[in-house]
């Protein structure tokens, strides 16, 4: 996986922000939020692009795992013809990938919660913790993407 400029920019900003005062946080919070949103969007887009290059059987297994969790109708409800049975090996591979994705997502939500609390309490300690958690979540997401890239068949 190539380093994403949006993620690198956000990491640099978060590392810098760990030394900010409350007043600086209040002035810069929109900039921090924008950088974090851009990093998250870039990682989400990269992750989706990698999954689109997976072999069909693994992609179908992953989508079958994700659809019920998201409350979306399953693929068999969207199509008139039922999907072929998903092989157990593909399901196992997809479930491991989903576990890694879920871990990165939980870390992202944890960082967002820390930032929300920091803003409510005007706490630089919580804001610093949010920065650390955001960087950690991006590292986990990058790790998930690298592992997902390993599932792409060479052409």
DSSP file (Angstrom, degrees, kcal/mol; ACC not computed):
  #  RESIDUE AA STRUCTURE BP1 BP2  ACC     N-H-->O    O-->H-N    N-H-->O    O-->H-N    TCO  KAPPA ALPHA  PHI   PSI    X-CA   Y-CA   Z-CA
    1    1 A X              0   0    0      0, 0.0     2,-0.2     0, 0.0   145,-0.1   0.000 360.0 360.0 360.0 131.1    0.0    0.0    0.0
    2    2 A X        -     0   0    0      1,-0.1     2,-0.2     0, 0.0     0, 0.0  -0.532 360.0 -98.6 -77.1 149.0    1.3    3.4   -0.9
    3    3 A X        -     0   0    0     -2,-0.2     2,-0.5     1,-0.1    -1,-0.1  -0.493  36.4-130.8 -67.5 134.9    1.2    6.1    1.7
    4    4 A X     >  -     0   0    0     -2,-0.2     4,-2.3     1,-0.1     3,-0.5  -0.776   4.5-142.8 -90.6 127.5   -1.9    8.3    1.3
    5    5 A X  H  > S+     0   0    0     -2,-0.5     4,-2.6     1,-0.2     5,-0.2   0.852 100.4  56.1 -59.3 -35.1   -1.1   12.0    1.4
    6    6 A X  H  > S+     0   0    0      1,-0.2     4,-2.0     2,-0.2    33,-0.3   0.893 110.0  45.4 -64.2 -38.3   -4.3   12.8    3.3
    7    7 A X  H  > S+     0   0    0     -3,-0.5     4,-2.7     2,-0.2    -2,-0.2   0.911 112.8  49.5 -71.4 -42.7   -3.4   10.3    6.0
    8    8 A X  H  X S+     0   0    0     -4,-2.3     4,-2.2     2,-0.2    -2,-0.2   0.901 111.8  49.4 -64.1 -40.2    0.2   11.6    6.3
    9    9 A X  H  X S+     0   0    0     -4,-2.6     4,-2.4    -5,-0.2    -1,-0.2   0.924 112.6  47.5 -62.3 -45.1   -1.0   15.2    6.5
   10   10 A X  H  X S+     0   0    0     -4,-2.0     4,-2.7    25,-0.2    -2,-0.2   0.896 110.9  51.0 -66.0 -39.9   -3.5   14.3    9.2
   11   11 A X  H  X S+     0   0    0     -4,-2.7     4,-2.5     2,-0.2    -1,-0.2   0.922 110.9  48.9 -62.5 -43.2   -0.9   12.4   11.2
   12   12 A X  H  X S+     0   0    0     -4,-2.2     4,-2.1     1,-0.2    -2,-0.2   0.927 112.8  47.6 -61.6 -45.2    1.5   15.3   11.0
   13   13 A X  H  X S+     0   0    0     -4,-2.4     4,-2.8     2,-0.2    -2,-0.2   0.909 111.5  50.3 -63.1 -42.4   -1.3   17.7   12.2
   14   14 A X  H  X S+     0   0    0     -4,-2.7     4,-1.1     2,-0.2    -2,-0.2   0.902 109.9  50.2 -64.9 -40.2   -2.3   15.4   15.0
   15   15 A X  H  < S+     0   0    0     -4,-2.5     3,-0.3     1,-0.2    -1,-0.2   0.902 114.2  45.1 -63.7 -39.6    1.3   15.1   16.2
   16   16 A X  H >< S+     0   0    0     -4,-2.1     3,-1.6     1,-0.2    -2,-0.2   0.898 108.3  58.2 -67.3 -40.5    1.6   18.9   16.1
   17   17 A X  H >< S+     0   0    0     -4,-2.8     3,-1.8     1,-0.3    -1,-0.2   0.699  85.6  78.2 -66.7 -20.1   -1.8   19.3   17.8
   18   18 A X  T 3< S+     0   0    0     -4,-1.1    -1,-0.3    -3,-0.3    -2,-0.1   0.690  96.1  48.4 -64.0 -15.5   -0.7   17.3   20.9
   19   19 A X  T <  S+     0   0    0     -3,-1.6    -1,-0.3    -4,-0.2    -2,-0.2   0.386  88.5 117.8-102.9   3.6    1.2   20.4   22.1
   20   20 A X    <   -     0   0    0     -3,-1.8     2,-0.1    -4,-0.1   108,-0.1  -0.314  60.2-126.3 -74.7 153.0   -1.6   22.9   21.6
   21   21 A X     >  -     0   0    0      1,-0.1     4,-2.3    -2,-0.0     5,-0.2  -0.374  34.2 -99.8 -82.8 170.9   -3.3   25.0   24.3
   22   22 A X  H  > S+     0   0    0      1,-0.2     4,-2.4     2,-0.2     5,-0.2   0.914 124.6  52.4 -59.4 -43.2   -7.1   25.0   24.8
   23   23 A X  H  > S+     0   0    0      1,-0.2     4,-1.9     2,-0.2    -1,-0.2   0.903 108.8  49.0 -62.6 -41.1   -7.3   28.3   22.9
   24   24 A X  H  > S+     0   0    0      1,-0.2     4,-2.5     2,-0.2    -1,-0.2   0.903 109.5  53.1 -66.0 -38.7   -5.4   26.9   20.0
   25   25 A X  H  X S+     0   0    0     -4,-2.3     4,-1.5     1,-0.2    -2,-0.2   0.922 107.9  50.9 -59.6 -44.1   -7.7   23.8   19.9
   26   26 A X  H  < S+     0   0    0     -4,-2.4     4,-0.3     1,-0.2    -1,-0.2   0.884 114.7  43.4 -62.6 -37.9  -10.7   26.1   19.8
   27   27 A X  H  < S+     0   0    0     -4,-1.9     3,-0.2     1,-0.2    -1,-0.2   0.851 123.4  35.5 -73.3 -34.6   -9.3   28.0   16.9
   28   28 A X  H  X S+     0   0    0     -4,-2.5     4,-2.3     1,-0.2     3,-0.4   0.418  82.6 102.3-104.1   0.3   -8.0   25.0   15.0
   29   29 A X  H  X S+     0   0    0     -4,-1.5     4,-2.6     1,-0.3     5,-0.2   0.843  82.8  52.2 -60.4 -34.5  -10.7   22.3   15.7
   30   30 A X  H  > S+     0   0    0     -4,-0.3     4,-2.5    -3,-0.2    -1,-0.3   0.896 110.0  49.2 -66.6 -38.5  -12.3   22.7   12.3
   31   31 A X  H  > S+     0   0    0     -3,-0.4     4,-2.3     2,-0.2    -2,-0.2   0.903 112.2  48.3 -65.5 -41.2   -9.0   22.2   10.5
   32   32 A X  H  X S+     0   0    0     -4,-2.3     4,-2.5     2,-0.2    -2,-0.2   0.932 112.5  48.4 -64.2 -46.3   -8.3   19.1   12.6
   33   33 A X  H  X S+     0   0    0     -4,-2.6     4,-2.8     1,-0.2    -2,-0.2   0.907 111.4  50.0 -61.0 -43.4  -11.8   17.7   11.9
   34   34 A X  H  X S+     0   0    0     -4,-2.5     4,-2.4     2,-0.2    -1,-0.2   0.920 111.7  47.6 -62.7 -44.1  -11.4   18.4    8.1
   35   35 A X  H  X S+     0   0    0     -4,-2.3     4,-2.3     2,-0.2   -25,-0.2   0.910 113.4  48.3 -63.7 -42.0   -8.0   16.7    8.0
   36   36 A X  H  X S+     0   0    0     -4,-2.5     4,-2.8     2,-0.2    -2,-0.2   0.920 111.6  49.5 -64.8 -43.8   -9.3   13.7   10.0
   37   37 A X  H  X S+     0   0    0     -4,-2.8     4,-2.5     1,-0.2    -2,-0.2   0.899 111.3  49.4 -62.0 -40.9  -12.3   13.4    7.7
   38   38 A X  H  X S+     0   0    0     -4,-2.4     4,-2.4     2,-0.2    -1,-0.2   0.899 111.8  48.6 -65.8 -40.3  -10.1   13.6    4.6
   39   39 A X  H  X S+     0   0    0     -4,-2.3     4,-2.4   -33,-0.3    -2,-0.2   0.936 112.9  47.5 -64.3 -46.0   -7.8   10.9    6.0
   40   40 A X  H  X S+     0   0    0     -4,-2.8     4,-2.6     1,-0.2    -2,-0.2   0.907 112.5  49.3 -61.9 -42.0  -10.8    8.6    6.8
   41   41 A X  H  X S+     0   0    0     -4,-2.5     4,-2.6     2,-0.2    -1,-0.2   0.910 110.9  49.7 -64.0 -42.5  -12.3    9.2    3.4
   42   42 A X  H  X S+     0   0    0     -4,-2.4     4,-2.4     2,-0.2    -2,-0.2   0.909 113.0  46.7 -63.7 -41.8   -9.0    8.4    1.6
   43   43 A X  H  X S+     0   0    0     -4,-2.4     4,-2.7     2,-0.2    -2,-0.2   0.910 112.5  49.7 -66.8 -41.8   -8.6    5.2    3.7
   44   44 A X  H  X S+     0   0    0     -4,-2.6     4,-2.4     2,-0.2    -2,-0.2   0.919 112.7  47.6 -61.6 -43.4  -12.2    4.1    3.1
   45   45 A X  H  X S+     0   0    0     -4,-2.6     4,-2.4     2,-0.2    -2,-0.2   0.912 113.0  48.0 -64.9 -43.1  -11.8    4.7   -0.7
   46   46 A X  H  X S+     0   0    0     -4,-2.4     4,-2.1     2,-0.2    -2,-0.2   0.912 111.5  50.5 -63.6 -43.3   -8.5    2.8   -0.8
   47   47 A X  H  X S+     0   0    0     -4,-2.7     4,-2.3     1,-0.2    -2,-0.2   0.915 111.3  48.0 -61.3 -44.4  -10.0   -0.1    1.2
   48   48 A X  H  X S+     0   0    0     -4,-2.4     4,-2.0     1,-0.2    -2,-0.2   0.907 109.7  52.6 -63.9 -42.3  -13.0   -0.3   -1.2
   49   49 A X  H  X S+     0   0    0     -4,-2.4     4,-0.6     1,-0.2    -1,-0.2   0.881 110.2  48.6 -62.4 -38.5  -10.7   -0.2   -4.2
   50   50 A X  H >< S+     0   0    0     -4,-2.1     3,-1.4     1,-0.2     4,-0.3   0.935 109.7  51.1 -67.0 -46.0   -8.7   -3.1   -2.9
   51   51 A X  H >< S+     0   0    0     -4,-2.3     3,-1.3     1,-0.3    -2,-0.2   0.842 103.0  60.4 -61.7 -32.4  -11.8   -5.2   -2.1
   52   52 A X  H 3< S+     0   0    0     -4,-2.0    -1,-0.3     1,-0.3    -2,-0.2   0.720 102.7  53.1 -66.7 -19.8  -13.1   -4.6   -5.6
   53   53 A X  T << S+     0   0    0     -3,-1.4   100,-0.4    -4,-0.6    -1,-0.3   0.450  86.5 109.8 -94.3  -1.9   -9.9   -6.3   -6.9
   54   54 A X  S <  S-     0   0    0     -3,-1.3    98,-0.2    -4,-0.3    95,-0.0  -0.274  85.4 -86.1 -66.5 157.7  -10.4   -9.4   -4.8
   55   55 A X    >>  -     0   0    0     96,-0.6     4,-2.5     1,-0.1     3,-0.6  -0.361  43.7-111.8 -59.4 148.3  -11.4  -12.7   -6.4
   56   56 A X  H 3> S+     0   0    0      1,-0.2     4,-2.8     2,-0.2     5,-0.2   0.854 114.3  55.0 -54.0 -40.9  -15.2  -13.0   -6.8
   57   57 A X  H 3> S+     0   0    0      1,-0.2     4,-1.7     2,-0.2    -1,-0.2   0.878 112.1  42.6 -66.0 -37.2  -15.6  -15.7   -4.2
   58   58 A X  H <> S+     0   0    0     -3,-0.6     4,-2.6     2,-0.2    -1,-0.2   0.900 114.4  50.7 -74.6 -41.2  -13.9  -13.8   -1.5
   59   59 A X  H  X S+     0   0    0     -4,-2.5     4,-2.6     1,-0.2    -2,-0.2   0.913 111.2  48.9 -62.2 -41.7  -15.6  -10.5   -2.4
   60   60 A X  H  X S+     0   0    0     -4,-2.8     4,-2.1    -5,-0.2    -1,-0.2   0.902 111.6  49.3 -64.5 -40.6  -19.0  -12.3   -2.3
   61   61 A X  H  X S+     0   0    0     -4,-1.7     4,-1.6    -5,-0.2    -2,-0.2   0.913 111.9  48.4 -64.9 -42.2  -18.2  -13.9    1.1
   62   62 A X  H  X S+     0   0    0     -4,-2.6     4,-2.4     1,-0.2    -2,-0.2   0.929 111.6  49.3 -63.5 -45.5  -17.2  -10.5    2.5
   63   63 A X  H  X S+     0   0    0     -4,-2.6     4,-2.6     1,-0.2    -1,-0.2   0.862 108.3  54.1 -63.2 -35.3  -20.3   -8.8    1.2
   64   64 A X  H  X S+     0   0    0     -4,-2.1     4,-0.8     1,-0.2    -1,-0.2   0.853 111.6  45.7 -66.6 -33.6  -22.4  -11.6    2.7
   65   65 A X  H  X S+     0   0    0     -4,-1.6     4,-0.8    -3,-0.2    -2,-0.2   0.868 117.0  43.6 -74.3 -37.6  -20.8  -10.9    6.1
   66   66 A X  H  X S+     0   0    0     -4,-2.4     4,-1.9     1,-0.2     6,-0.2   0.874 102.6  65.3 -78.0 -39.1  -21.1   -7.1    5.8
   67   67 A X  H  X>S+     0   0    0     -4,-2.6     5,-1.7     1,-0.2     4,-0.6   0.905 103.0  44.1 -56.9 -50.5  -24.7   -6.9    4.5
   68   68 A X  H ><5S+     0   0    0     -4,-0.8     3,-0.7     1,-0.2    -1,-0.2   0.881 113.0  53.2 -63.8 -34.7  -26.5   -8.4    7.6
   69   69 A X  H 3<5S+     0   0    0     -4,-0.8    -1,-0.2     1,-0.2    -2,-0.2   0.835 109.9  47.8 -67.3 -32.0  -24.4   -6.3    9.9
   70   70 A X  H 3<5S-     0   0    0     -4,-1.9    -1,-0.2    -3,-0.2    -2,-0.2   0.530 113.2-118.0 -86.5  -6.1  -25.3   -3.1    8.1
   71   71 A X  T <<5 +     0   0    0     -3,-0.7    -3,-0.2    -4,-0.6     2,-0.1   0.578  68.8 139.6  79.9   8.3  -29.0   -4.0    8.1
   72   72 A X      < -     0   0    0     -5,-1.7    -1,-0.3    -6,-0.2    -2,-0.1  -0.480  63.0 -95.4 -81.6 155.3  -29.0   -4.1    4.3
   73   73 A X        -     0   0    0     -2,-0.1    -1,-0.1     1,-0.1     5,-0.0  -0.404  48.3-103.5 -66.1 149.4  -30.9   -6.8    2.4
   74   74 A X    >>  -     0   0    0      1,-0.1     3,-1.3    -3,-0.1     4,-1.0  -0.269  30.5-105.8 -70.3 162.5  -28.8   -9.7    1.4
   75   75 A X  H 3> S+     0   0    0      1,-0.3     4,-1.4     2,-0.2     3,-0.5   0.835 119.5  61.5 -59.2 -34.3  -27.6  -10.1   -2.1
   76   76 A X  H 34 S+     0   0    0      1,-0.2    -1,-0.3     2,-0.2    -3,-0.0   0.784 103.2  51.2 -67.2 -24.4  -30.1  -12.9   -2.7
   77   77 A X  H <4 S+     0   0    0     -3,-1.3    -1,-0.2     1,-0.2    -2,-0.2   0.747 108.8  51.5 -78.9 -23.9  -32.9  -10.4   -2.0
   78   78 A X  H  < S+     0   0    0     -4,-1.0     2,-0.3    -3,-0.5    -2,-0.2   0.729 109.6  54.9 -83.9 -22.4  -31.5   -7.9   -4.5
   79   79 A X  S  < S-     0   0    0     -4,-1.4     4,-0.1     1,-0.1     0, 0.0  -0.786  72.7-138.6-112.9 154.3  -31.3  -10.4   -7.3
   80   80 A X  S    S+     0   0    0     -2,-0.3     2,-0.4     2,-0.1    -1,-0.1   0.814  94.1  58.5 -79.0 -29.9  -33.9  -12.6   -8.8
   81   81 A X  S    S-     0   0    0     -3,-0.0    -2,-0.1     1,-0.0    -3,-0.1  -0.847  94.6-116.4-100.0 135.5  -31.5  -15.6   -9.1
   82   82 A X        -     0   0    0     -2,-0.4     2,-0.1     1,-0.1    -2,-0.1  -0.303  31.1-106.0 -68.5 152.9  -30.0  -16.8   -5.8
   83   83 A X        -     0   0    0      1,-0.1    -1,-0.1    -4,-0.1     3,-0.1  -0.440  39.2-102.2 -71.5 149.2  -26.2  -16.5   -5.4
   84   84 A X        -     0   0    0      1,-0.1    -1,-0.1    -2,-0.1     0, 0.0  -0.345  54.3 -79.5 -65.4 157.2  -24.2  -19.7   -5.6
   85   85 A X        -     0   0    0      1,-0.1     2,-0.4    -3,-0.1    -1,-0.1  -0.317  47.7-122.5 -59.0 138.2  -23.2  -21.2   -2.2
   86   86 A X        -     0   0    0     -3,-0.1    -1,-0.1   -26,-0.1     2,-0.1  -0.706  28.6-116.3 -86.5 131.1  -20.1  -19.4   -0.8
   87   87 A X     >  -     0   0    0     -2,-0.4     4,-2.0     1,-0.1     3,-0.2  -0.366  16.0-124.1 -72.0 147.9  -17.3  -21.7   -0.2
   88   88 A X  H  > S+     0   0    0      1,-0.2     4,-2.4     2,-0.2     5,-0.2   0.835 108.8  55.5 -60.1 -36.2  -16.1  -22.1    3.4
   89   89 A X  H  > S+     0   0    0      1,-0.2     4,-2.3     2,-0.2    -1,-0.2   0.920 108.9  47.2 -64.2 -42.6  -12.5  -21.2    2.7
   90   90 A X  H  > S+     0   0    0     -3,-0.2     4,-2.8     1,-0.2    -1,-0.2   0.887 111.3  52.1 -64.7 -38.7  -13.6  -17.9    1.1
   91   91 A X  H  X S+     0   0    0     -4,-2.0     4,-2.6     2,-0.2    -2,-0.2   0.908 109.6  48.9 -64.1 -42.0  -15.9  -17.2    4.1
   92   92 A X  H  X S+     0   0    0     -4,-2.4     4,-1.9     2,-0.2    -2,-0.2   0.929 113.6  46.2 -63.1 -45.9  -13.0  -17.8    6.6
   93   93 A X  H  X S+     0   0    0     -4,-2.3     4,-1.9     1,-0.2    -2,-0.2   0.925 114.9  47.4 -61.7 -45.7  -10.7  -15.5    4.6
   94   94 A X  H  X S+     0   0    0     -4,-2.8     4,-2.6     1,-0.2    -2,-0.2   0.884 109.4  53.0 -65.5 -38.8  -13.4  -12.8    4.4
   95   95 A X  H  X S+     0   0    0     -4,-2.6     4,-2.1     2,-0.2    -1,-0.2   0.876 108.2  50.5 -67.8 -35.3  -14.3  -13.1    8.1
   96   96 A X  H  X S+     0   0    0     -4,-1.9     4,-1.7     2,-0.2    -1,-0.2   0.910 111.9  47.9 -65.5 -40.9  -10.7  -12.6    9.1
   97   97 A X  H  X S+     0   0    0     -4,-1.9     4,-2.3     1,-0.2    -2,-0.2   0.909 110.9  51.1 -64.9 -41.4  -10.5   -9.5    6.8
   98   98 A X  H  X S+     0   0    0     -4,-2.6     4,-3.0     1,-0.2    -1,-0.2   0.876 105.9  55.7 -64.4 -37.6  -13.8   -8.2    8.3
   99   99 A X  H  X S+     0   0    0     -4,-2.1     4,-2.1     2,-0.2    -1,-0.2   0.914 109.4  46.3 -59.9 -43.0  -12.5   -8.6   11.9
  100  100 A X  H  X S+     0   0    0     -4,-1.7     4,-2.0     2,-0.2    -2,-0.2   0.908 113.4  49.0 -66.6 -42.0   -9.5   -6.5   11.0
  101  101 A X  H  X S+     0   0    0     -4,-2.3     4,-2.3     1,-0.2    -2,-0.2   0.913 110.6  51.1 -62.2 -42.5  -11.7   -3.9    9.4
  102  102 A X  H  X S+     0   0    0     -4,-3.0     4,-2.7     1,-0.2    -2,-0.2   0.879 107.4  53.0 -63.9 -38.2  -14.0   -3.9   12.4
  103  103 A X  H  X S+     0   0    0     -4,-2.1     4,-2.0     2,-0.2    -1,-0.2   0.918 110.3  47.6 -62.7 -43.4  -11.1   -3.3   14.8
  104  104 A X  H  X S+     0   0    0     -4,-2.0     4,-2.0     2,-0.2    -2,-0.2   0.892 111.8  50.9 -64.4 -39.3  -10.0   -0.3   12.7
  105  105 A X  H  X S+     0   0    0     -4,-2.3     4,-2.5     2,-0.2    -2,-0.2   0.918 108.8  50.4 -65.6 -43.2  -13.6    1.0   12.7
  106  106 A X  H  X S+     0   0    0     -4,-2.7     4,-2.2     1,-0.2    -1,-0.2   0.901 110.2  50.6 -61.4 -39.9  -13.9    0.6   16.5
  107  107 A X  H  X S+     0   0    0     -4,-2.0     4,-2.1     2,-0.2    30,-0.2   0.887 109.4  51.5 -64.5 -38.4  -10.6    2.5   16.9
  108  108 A X  H  X S+     0   0    0     -4,-2.0     4,-2.3     2,-0.2    -2,-0.2   0.926 110.9  46.7 -63.4 -45.4  -11.9    5.3   14.7
  109  109 A X  H  X S+     0   0    0     -4,-2.5     4,-2.3     1,-0.2    -2,-0.2   0.859 110.0  54.6 -66.0 -34.8  -15.1    5.6   16.7
  110  110 A X  H  X S+     0   0    0     -4,-2.2     4,-2.1     2,-0.2    -1,-0.2   0.904 109.0  48.1 -63.9 -42.1  -13.1    5.6   19.9
  111  111 A X  H  X S+     0   0    0     -4,-2.1     4,-2.3    22,-0.2    -2,-0.2   0.918 110.8  50.6 -64.7 -43.5  -11.0    8.5   18.6
  112  112 A X  H  X S+     0   0    0     -4,-2.3     4,-2.4     1,-0.2    -2,-0.2   0.896 109.7  50.8 -62.8 -39.2  -14.1   10.4   17.5
  113  113 A X  H  X S+     0   0    0     -4,-2.3     4,-2.6     2,-0.2    -1,-0.2   0.903 108.6  52.1 -63.8 -41.2  -15.6    9.9   21.0
  114  114 A X  H  X S+     0   0    0     -4,-2.1     4,-2.4     1,-0.2    -2,-0.2   0.917 110.7  47.6 -61.8 -42.9  -12.5   11.2   22.6
  115  115 A X  H  X S+     0   0    0     -4,-2.3     4,-2.3     2,-0.2    -2,-0.2   0.901 110.7  51.8 -65.3 -40.2  -12.6   14.4   20.4
  116  116 A X  H  X S+     0   0    0     -4,-2.4     4,-2.3     1,-0.2    -2,-0.2   0.934 112.5  45.4 -60.4 -45.9  -16.3   14.9   21.2
  117  117 A X  H  X S+     0   0    0     -4,-2.6     4,-2.5     1,-0.2    -2,-0.2   0.891 110.5  54.1 -65.2 -39.7  -15.5   14.7   25.0
  118  118 A X  H  X>S+     0   0    0     -4,-2.4     5,-1.9     8,-0.2     4,-0.9   0.906 110.4  46.9 -60.7 -41.4  -12.5   17.0   24.6
  119  119 A X  H  <5S+     0   0    0     -4,-2.3     3,-0.3     2,-0.2    -2,-0.2   0.917 112.8  48.2 -68.0 -42.8  -14.7   19.6   23.0
  120  120 A X  H  <5S+     0   0    0     -4,-2.3    -2,-0.2     1,-0.2    -1,-0.2   0.886 122.6  33.9 -63.7 -38.9  -17.5   19.3   25.5
  121  121 A X  H  <5S-     0   0    0     -4,-2.5    -1,-0.2    -5,-0.2    -2,-0.2   0.446 101.6-127.8 -97.1  -1.2  -15.0   19.5   28.5
  122  122 A X  T  <5 +     0   0    0     -4,-0.9     2,-0.6    -3,-0.3    -3,-0.2   0.934  53.5 161.8  49.9  49.5  -12.5   21.9   26.8
  123  123 A X     >< -     0   0    0     -5,-1.9     4,-1.9    -6,-0.2    -1,-0.2  -0.885  37.1-171.0-109.0 116.0   -9.9   19.4   27.8
  124  124 A X  H  > S+     0   0    0     -2,-0.6     4,-2.7     2,-0.2     5,-0.2   0.831  91.4  60.1 -70.4 -30.3   -6.5   19.4   26.1
  125  125 A X  H  > S+     0   0    0      1,-0.2     4,-2.0     2,-0.2    -1,-0.2   0.941 108.9  42.2 -60.5 -46.9   -5.7   16.1   27.8
  126  126 A X  H  > S+     0   0    0      2,-0.2     4,-2.5     1,-0.2    -8,-0.2   0.855 112.6  54.3 -68.3 -34.7   -8.7   14.5   26.1
  127  127 A X  H  X S+     0   0    0     -4,-1.9     4,-2.1     2,-0.2    -2,-0.2   0.910 108.6  48.7 -65.1 -41.1   -7.8   16.2   22.8
  128  128 A X  H  X S+     0   0    0     -4,-2.7     4,-2.4     2,-0.2    -2,-0.2   0.915 111.0  50.4 -62.6 -42.3   -4.3   14.8   23.0
  129  129 A X  H  X S+     0   0    0     -4,-2.0     4,-2.6     1,-0.2    -2,-0.2   0.898 108.2  53.1 -62.4 -40.0   -5.8   11.4   23.7
  130  130 A X  H  X S+     0   0    0     -4,-2.5     4,-2.6   -16,-0.2    -1,-0.2   0.890 107.6  51.7 -61.1 -39.6   -8.1   11.8   20.7
  131  131 A X  H  X S+     0   0    0     -4,-2.1     4,-2.4     2,-0.2     5,-0.2   0.937 111.0  46.8 -61.7 -47.4   -5.0   12.6   18.5
  132  132 A X  H  X S+     0   0    0     -4,-2.4     4,-2.3     1,-0.2    -2,-0.2   0.912 114.1  47.9 -61.4 -42.0   -3.3    9.4   19.7
  133  133 A X  H  X S+     0   0    0     -4,-2.6     4,-2.5     2,-0.2   -22,-0.2   0.879 110.0  52.0 -68.1 -37.5   -6.4    7.4   19.1
  134  134 A X  H  X S+     0   0    0     -4,-2.6     4,-2.2     2,-0.2    -2,-0.2   0.937 110.9  47.3 -63.5 -46.2   -6.9    8.9   15.6
  135  135 A X  H  X S+     0   0    0     -4,-2.4     4,-2.3     1,-0.2    -2,-0.2   0.918 112.3  50.7 -61.1 -43.0   -3.4    8.0   14.6
  136  136 A X  H  X S+     0   0    0     -4,-2.3     4,-2.4    -5,-0.2    -1,-0.2   0.909 108.8  51.5 -60.7 -42.6   -3.8    4.5   16.0
  137  137 A X  H  X S+     0   0    0     -4,-2.5     4,-2.3   -30,-0.2    -1,-0.2   0.892 110.1  48.8 -64.1 -38.6   -7.0    4.1   14.0
  138  138 A X  H  X S+     0   0    0     -4,-2.2     4,-2.6     2,-0.2    -1,-0.2   0.893 109.6  52.1 -67.9 -38.3   -5.3    5.1   10.8
  139  139 A X  H  X S+     0   0    0     -4,-2.3     4,-2.3     2,-0.2    -2,-0.2   0.920 111.2  47.6 -61.5 -42.9   -2.5    2.8   11.4
  140  140 A X  H  X S+     0   0    0     -4,-2.4     4,-2.4     2,-0.2    -2,-0.2   0.901 111.7  49.9 -64.7 -40.6   -5.0   -0.1   12.0
  141  141 A X  H  X S+     0   0    0     -4,-2.3     4,-2.2     2,-0.2    -2,-0.2   0.910 110.6  49.4 -65.6 -41.4   -6.9    0.8    8.8
  142  142 A X  H  X S+     0   0    0     -4,-2.6     4,-2.5     2,-0.2    -1,-0.2   0.906 110.6  51.0 -62.5 -40.9   -3.6    0.9    6.8
  143  143 A X  H  X S+     0   0    0     -4,-2.3     4,-2.3     1,-0.2    -2,-0.2   0.910 109.2  51.0 -61.7 -42.6   -2.7   -2.5    8.2
  144  144 A X  H  X S+     0   0    0     -4,-2.4     4,-2.3     1,-0.2    -2,-0.2   0.895 110.1  49.5 -62.5 -40.4   -6.2   -3.8    7.2
  145  145 A X  H  X S+     0   0    0     -4,-2.2     4,-2.3     2,-0.2    -2,-0.2   0.915 109.3  51.3 -66.1 -42.9   -5.7   -2.5    3.7
  146  146 A X  H  X S+     0   0    0     -4,-2.5     4,-1.0     1,-0.2    -2,-0.2   0.918 112.2  46.6 -60.8 -42.5   -2.2   -4.1    3.4
  147  147 A X  H  < S+     0   0    0     -4,-2.3     3,-0.4     1,-0.2     4,-0.3   0.898 111.2  52.0 -65.5 -39.6   -3.7   -7.5    4.5
  148  148 A X  H >< S+     0   0    0     -4,-2.3     3,-1.6     1,-0.2     4,-0.2   0.857 102.9  59.0 -65.1 -34.7   -6.5   -7.1    2.1
  149  149 A X  H >< S+     0   0    0     -4,-2.3     3,-1.6     1,-0.3    -1,-0.2   0.824  94.9  65.4 -63.5 -29.1   -4.1   -6.4   -0.7
  150  150 A X  T 3< S+     0   0    0     -4,-1.0    -1,-0.3    -3,-0.4    -2,-0.2   0.632  93.6  61.0 -67.4 -12.5   -2.6   -9.8    0.0
  151  151 A X  T <  S+     0   0    0     -3,-1.6   -96,-0.6    -4,-0.3     2,-0.4   0.493  79.6 104.9 -92.1  -4.7   -5.8  -11.4   -1.1
  152  152 A X  S <  S-     0   0    0     -3,-1.6     2,-0.3    -4,-0.2   -98,-0.1  -0.631  73.6-126.3 -79.9 130.7   -5.6  -10.0   -4.7
  153  153 A X        -     0   0    0   -100,-0.4     2,-0.1    -2,-0.4    -2,-0.1  -0.568  24.7-115.7 -74.2 133.7   -4.6  -12.6   -7.2
  154  154 A X              0   0    0     -2,-0.3    -1,-0.1     1,-0.1     0, 0.0  -0.447 360.0 360.0 -66.9 144.8   -1.6  -11.6   -9.4
  155  155 A X              0   0    0     -2,-0.1    -1,-0.1    -3,-0.0    -2,-0.0   0.440 360.0 360.0 -96.5 360.0   -2.5  -11.2  -13.0
